[in-house]
Amino acid sequence: MAFNLSRFDLITLRLFVAAVEQGSLTAGAERLGISLAAASKRIAELEAHVGVPLLARSKRGVVPSDAGATLLPHATEMVARLAQLALAMSELQGGTAGQLRLWANTSAFGGFLPALLAAYVRQYPQVRLDLEDVISEDAVRGVQRGAVELGIVGDNVATEGLQALPCDTDELVVLLPPGHPLAPRRRDAPVPLAELLAHDFVAFARTTTLTRQLVSAAEALHLPLRLRAQVRSFDAMGRMVAAGLGLAMLPRRAAEPYAHALGLVIARVGGMRSERRLLLVMRDEALLSAPARAFVEMARARPA
């Protein structure tokens, strides 16, 4: 059967990708700013053209059918290329020397990333920065669909179809209020995770890679993680610990400023993998813009 390529219009392909990502045709239509009726018509026409259903529908939403799963990576690729083209043309219209588009998780922004960005700006002052603090999964999705060129994520998040470069290694530590019974007498003495888990914790949402690493470590010990509060920033974490509302586990470089400013105690953690690795992810290094390639080279040159 010969396919008419004109039937694979970009709006419908963007709608298909958005519906799969959102798990809902309604949410996919909202992302593109079109009505649900128009979205349903577009998907129905595309399915009629290929001759098989592309979305399996239920009360819980939509998932790709077998045929839809075949179409999805090709549609995602086309949508990503279109997004990159639009951004490149926008830069030309604006007369700029380029733009670095990067989404990174909070561990990156709270750790090595600001210093690396400062060095980058000194070397490339004409490049505009477009940065966003997001969870690792959103950074991966942003790169996959072409919304951004680069993402920095935890190494325990799936990165299928992307190139990944280790860009930072830190140590997970625990923040305790002064005088806490588990505060170590020696600075380098680790506190067993099993003892820490007997206390309440303040953490990010369970969906974040940092909290998932803590949850996995607790499950390996067959002990529950007592989450008293879920917050959105390291600053909130530190202030909650200072108020005596729980302990917090975070990368050492993120913990040190709050320990100094709030008089908190930093302790190493025993009984779990405390290494915290971050990855720089991209679709294809060979196809990156000049500003993105320059950032990758700077990240590669620094010790991970």
C-alpha positions as CSV (number, residue, x, y, z in Angstrom):
1,M,0.0,0.0,0.0
2,A,1.4,3.4,-1.0
3,F,1.1,6.1,1.7
4,N,0.4,9.7,0.9
5,L,3.0,11.5,2.9
6,S,1.0,14.7,2.9
7,R,-1.4,13.0,5.3
8,F,1.3,12.9,7.9
9,D,1.0,16.6,8.7
10,L,3.1,17.9,11.6
11,I,0.2,19.2,13.7
12,T,-1.3,15.7,13.8
13,L,2.0,14.1,14.6
14,R,2.6,16.6,17.4
15,L,-0.8,15.9,18.7
16,F,-0.1,12.1,18.6
17,V,3.1,12.5,20.5
18,A,1.6,14.9,23.0
19,A,-1.4,12.5,23.6
20,V,1.0,9.6,24.3
21,E,3.2,11.6,26.6
22,Q,0.2,12.9,28.6
23,G,-1.7,9.6,28.5
24,S,-4.7,11.6,27.4
25,L,-6.0,12.9,24.1
26,T,-7.7,15.8,26.0
27,A,-4.4,16.8,27.6
28,G,-2.6,16.5,24.2
29,A,-5.2,18.7,22.6
30,E,-4.8,21.3,25.4
31,R,-1.0,21.3,24.9
32,L,-1.5,22.2,21.2
33,G,-4.3,24.7,21.9
34,I,-6.9,22.8,19.8
35,S,-10.4,21.5,20.7
36,L,-10.9,17.9,21.7
37,A,-13.3,17.5,18.7
38,A,-10.6,18.7,16.3
39,A,-8.0,16.5,17.9
40,S,-10.3,13.4,17.7
41,K,-10.9,14.1,14.0
42,R,-7.2,14.5,13.3
43,I,-6.3,11.2,15.0
44,A,-9.2,9.4,13.3
45,E,-8.1,10.6,9.9
46,L,-4.5,9.5,10.6
47,E,-5.7,6.1,11.7
48,A,-7.9,5.7,8.7
49,H,-5.0,6.5,6.4
50,V,-2.6,4.0,8.0
51,G,-5.4,1.4,8.3
52,V,-4.9,0.5,12.0
53,P,-5.6,2.1,15.4
54,L,-2.7,4.1,16.7
55,L,-4.1,4.7,20.2
56,A,-5.7,2.2,22.6
57,R,-8.5,4.1,24.5
58,S,-9.9,3.4,27.9
59,K,-11.4,5.2,30.8
60,R,-7.9,5.9,32.2
61,G,-6.8,7.6,29.0
62,V,-4.8,6.5,25.9
63,V,-1.7,4.4,25.3
64,P,-0.1,3.6,21.9
65,S,-1.2,0.5,20.2
66,D,1.4,-1.8,18.6
67,A,1.2,0.3,15.4
68,G,1.3,3.5,17.5
69,A,4.4,2.2,19.3
70,T,6.0,1.8,15.8
71,L,5.0,5.3,14.8
72,L,6.0,7.0,18.1
73,P,9.8,7.2,17.7
74,H,9.5,8.5,14.1
75,A,6.9,11.0,15.1
76,T,8.9,12.1,18.1
77,E,12.0,12.6,15.9
78,M,10.1,14.7,13.3
79,V,8.6,16.9,16.1
80,A,12.0,17.3,17.7
81,R,13.6,18.4,14.4
82,L,10.8,20.8,13.8
83,A,11.2,22.3,17.3
84,Q,15.0,22.7,16.7
85,L,14.4,24.3,13.3
86,A,11.9,26.8,14.8
87,L,14.4,27.7,17.6
88,A,17.2,28.1,15.1
89,M,15.2,30.4,12.9
90,S,14.1,32.4,15.9
91,E,17.7,33.0,16.8
92,L,18.5,34.2,13.3
93,Q,15.5,36.6,13.3
94,G,16.7,38.0,16.7
95,G,20.2,38.6,15.4
96,T,21.8,36.7,18.3
97,A,24.9,34.6,18.3
98,G,22.9,31.7,19.6
99,Q,21.2,30.3,22.6
100,L,22.0,27.6,25.1
101,R,18.8,25.7,26.0
102,L,19.3,23.5,29.0
103,W,17.0,21.8,31.5
104,A,18.6,20.4,34.6
105,N,17.5,18.9,37.9
106,T,17.8,20.6,41.3
107,S,20.9,18.6,42.2
108,A,22.7,20.2,39.3
109,F,21.6,23.7,40.0
110,G,22.4,23.2,43.7
111,G,25.8,21.8,42.9
112,F,28.3,22.1,40.0
113,L,26.1,23.8,37.4
114,P,26.3,27.5,38.4
115,A,30.1,27.5,38.4
116,L,30.2,25.8,35.0
117,L,27.6,28.2,33.6
118,A,29.6,31.2,34.9
119,A,32.7,29.9,33.2
120,Y,30.7,29.4,30.0
121,V,29.3,32.9,30.1
122,R,32.8,34.3,30.5
123,Q,34.0,32.4,27.5
124,Y,30.8,33.0,25.4
125,P,29.3,36.2,26.6
126,Q,27.3,36.7,23.4
127,V,25.2,33.5,23.9
128,R,21.9,33.8,25.6
129,L,21.0,31.3,28.3
130,D,17.6,29.5,28.5
131,L,17.6,27.5,31.7
132,E,15.0,25.7,33.7
133,D,15.0,23.7,36.9
134,V,12.9,20.6,36.4
135,I,12.8,17.0,37.6
136,S,15.0,14.6,35.7
137,E,12.2,12.9,33.8
138,D,10.9,16.2,32.5
139,A,14.5,17.1,31.3
140,V,14.7,13.7,29.5
141,R,11.3,14.3,27.8
142,G,12.3,17.9,26.9
143,V,15.4,16.6,25.1
144,Q,13.5,13.7,23.4
145,R,10.9,16.0,21.9
146,G,13.3,18.8,20.9
147,A,12.1,21.4,23.4
148,V,15.7,21.8,24.6
149,E,19.0,20.5,23.3
150,L,20.6,19.5,26.6
151,G,19.4,18.0,29.9
152,I,21.2,17.2,33.2
153,V,19.6,14.2,35.0
154,G,20.2,11.7,37.7
155,D,21.8,8.4,36.5
156,N,18.8,6.4,37.8
157,V,16.4,7.8,35.2
158,A,15.7,6.1,31.9
159,T,17.3,7.9,28.9
160,E,16.3,5.7,26.0
161,G,17.3,7.1,22.6
162,L,19.6,9.7,24.0
163,Q,23.3,10.1,24.3
164,A,24.5,10.4,27.9
165,L,27.8,11.9,29.2
166,P,28.7,11.6,32.9
167,C,29.2,15.2,34.0
168,D,29.3,15.2,37.8
169,T,29.8,13.0,40.8
170,D,28.9,14.0,44.4
171,E,28.3,12.3,47.7
172,L,24.9,12.0,49.3
173,V,25.0,13.1,52.9
174,V,22.4,13.7,55.6
175,L,21.6,17.1,57.2
176,L,20.8,17.0,61.0
177,P,19.9,19.7,63.4
178,P,22.6,20.5,66.0
179,G,22.6,18.3,69.0
180,H,20.7,15.5,67.2
181,P,21.5,12.1,68.9
182,L,22.8,10.7,65.5
183,A,25.2,13.6,64.9
184,P,28.6,11.9,64.5
185,R,31.4,12.7,67.0
186,R,34.0,12.5,64.2
187,R,33.4,14.4,60.9
188,D,34.1,11.4,58.7
189,A,32.2,8.9,60.8
190,P,29.3,7.5,58.7
191,V,25.8,7.1,60.3
192,P,24.1,3.8,59.4
193,L,21.1,4.3,57.2
194,A,19.1,1.9,59.3
195,E,19.5,4.2,62.3
196,L,18.6,7.3,60.2
197,L,15.4,5.6,58.9
198,A,14.1,5.5,62.5
199,H,13.6,9.3,62.2
200,D,11.3,11.5,60.0
201,F,12.7,12.8,56.7
202,V,12.2,15.9,54.6
203,A,12.6,15.2,50.9
204,F,11.6,16.1,47.4
205,A,8.6,14.4,45.8
206,R,8.8,10.6,45.5
207,T,9.0,11.0,41.7
208,T,12.4,12.7,41.8
209,T,15.6,10.7,41.2
210,L,17.1,11.8,44.5
211,T,14.1,10.6,46.6
212,R,13.9,7.4,44.5
213,Q,17.5,6.7,45.4
214,L,16.7,7.1,49.1
215,V,13.5,5.0,48.8
216,S,15.4,2.2,47.0
217,A,18.1,2.2,49.8
218,A,15.4,1.9,52.4
219,E,13.6,-0.9,50.6
220,A,16.9,-2.8,50.3
221,L,17.0,-2.8,54.1
222,H,13.3,-3.7,54.3
223,L,12.7,-0.5,56.3
224,P,10.1,2.2,55.7
225,L,11.0,5.7,54.7
226,R,9.1,8.1,57.1
227,L,8.4,11.2,54.9
228,R,7.1,14.0,57.1
229,A,7.2,16.6,54.3
230,Q,7.9,16.8,50.6
231,V,9.4,20.1,49.5
232,R,10.5,21.7,46.2
233,S,14.0,23.1,47.0
234,F,17.1,22.5,49.0
235,D,16.5,25.8,50.8
236,A,13.2,24.5,52.1
237,M,14.8,21.2,53.0
238,G,17.5,23.0,55.1
239,R,15.0,25.3,56.9
240,M,12.8,22.3,57.8
241,V,15.8,20.5,59.2
242,A,16.8,23.6,61.2
243,A,13.2,23.7,62.6
244,G,13.6,20.2,63.9
245,L,11.0,18.7,61.5
246,G,13.1,16.0,60.1
247,L,16.4,14.9,58.5
248,A,17.3,15.5,54.9
249,M,19.5,13.6,52.4
250,L,21.1,15.7,49.6
251,P,24.4,16.0,47.7
252,R,27.3,17.3,49.8
253,R,27.8,20.4,47.6
254,A,24.2,21.4,48.0
255,A,24.2,20.7,51.8
256,E,27.3,22.7,52.7
257,P,25.9,26.2,52.3
258,Y,22.9,25.4,54.4
259,A,25.0,23.7,57.1
260,H,27.1,26.8,57.3
261,A,24.2,29.3,57.2
262,L,21.8,27.5,59.5
263,G,24.3,25.8,61.9
264,L,23.3,22.3,60.8
265,V,25.4,19.1,60.9
266,I,26.5,17.2,57.9
267,A,27.0,13.4,58.3
268,R,28.2,10.7,55.9
269,V,25.8,7.8,55.4
270,G,26.7,4.2,55.8
271,G,24.8,1.1,54.5
272,M,23.8,2.5,51.1
273,R,25.3,3.6,47.8
274,S,26.0,7.3,48.6
275,E,27.5,8.2,45.2
276,R,25.3,10.7,43.3
277,R,26.1,10.8,39.6
278,L,24.6,13.2,37.1
279,L,24.4,12.7,33.3
280,L,24.4,15.3,30.5
281,V,21.9,14.0,27.9
282,M,21.4,15.0,24.3
283,R,19.8,13.6,21.2
284,D,22.8,13.6,18.9
285,E,26.0,15.4,19.7
286,A,26.9,15.7,16.0
287,L,23.7,17.7,15.4
288,L,23.9,20.1,18.3
289,S,24.0,23.9,17.8
290,A,27.4,25.6,18.3
291,P,26.4,26.9,21.8
292,A,25.3,23.5,22.9
293,R,28.5,21.8,21.5
294,A,30.6,24.4,23.4
295,F,28.8,23.6,26.6
296,V,29.3,19.8,26.1
297,E,33.0,20.3,25.5
298,M,33.3,22.4,28.7
299,A,31.4,19.8,30.7
300,R,33.5,17.0,29.2
301,A,36.7,18.8,30.2
302,R,35.8,19.2,33.9
303,P,36.4,16.3,36.3
304,A,33.2,14.2,36.7
